[in-house]
Amino acid sequence: GKVLNVEKSRLDKVYSNESLIPIIQALGCGIGEEFDSAKLRYGKIIIMADADVDGSHIQVLLLTFFFRHMRQLIEDGHIYLAKPPLYKITKGKIERYAFSDEERDKIFEEIGGGQAERYKGLGEMDKEQLWETTMDPNTRTIIKVEIGDAMKCDEVFSLLMGDKVEPRREFIEKNAKFVENL
């Protein structure tokens, strides 16, 4: 589900949020004044979300949470994004995964056609597909979040989700021409 927008929330709301409490507890390093990165229980924190706009929004919300309240975890290289595929392409015994429409089309060209199964989300995959594409350390694609990525994400998130209307309107007007698929 959707995570709290920490950009617009008071600290007491962040600390008591139903979506964030399990994350804070699982990580074991606390939050706010009690945050201690040395108590982190995991080497990698991998954010897994659907490969669509809603999934990207959830990633941004979580990155903003980590950037605002557990920044040291990003700086120390613990935060990653899982990259699940959008499509599974099959032709005979050939199976390939595509992460975008463009990559799907390129694979079709390479193998001379085939069929594409569009994943609607992680929940639509069976356990074998989820393991093979997104969870298996030998075959998954994960992207390490760098502090520059989190800062850019935070800037855009603050702009689009913040209280100031005029900068948001200007951003949308300037970038609307780049939108290809809503």
MOLIN-V257212 format. One record per pair of residues at least 12 apart in sequence whose ideal C-beta (glycine too) atoms are under 7 Angstrom apart, sorted by the first residue. I is the first residue (numbers start at 1). GAP is how many residues later the second one is. If there is no record, write none. Layout:
I;GAP
I;GAP
This chain:
1;18
2;56
2;59
3;16
3;17
3;55
3;58
3;59
3;62
4;13
4;15
4;16
5;56
5;156
6;58
6;59
6;62
6;63
7;57
7;150
7;151
7;154
7;155
8;153
11;21
14;55
15;16
20;45
27;13
27;14
27;15
27;18
28;12
28;13
31;38
31;39
35;35
37;35
37;36
37;39
40;33
40;38
43;35
44;34
44;36
45;28
45;33
45;34
45;35
46;34
46;36
46;96
47;12
47;15
47;33
47;34
47;35
48;34
48;74
48;86
50;71
50;72
51;33
51;34
51;35
51;48
51;68
52;69
59;22
60;93
60;97
63;82
63;87
63;90
64;89
64;90
64;93
66;13
67;83
67;87
74;71
74;73
74;76
75;72
77;67
79;66
80;62
80;63
80;64
80;65
81;61
81;62
81;64
82;52
82;58
82;60
83;16
83;58
83;59
83;60
84;38
84;49
84;50
85;12
85;13
85;14
85;34
85;48
86;12
86;13
86;14
86;32
86;33
87;17
87;29
87;30
87;31
87;32
88;29
89;15
89;18
89;19
89;25
89;27
90;24
90;25
91;20
91;22
91;23
94;17
97;36
104;12
122;12
159;12
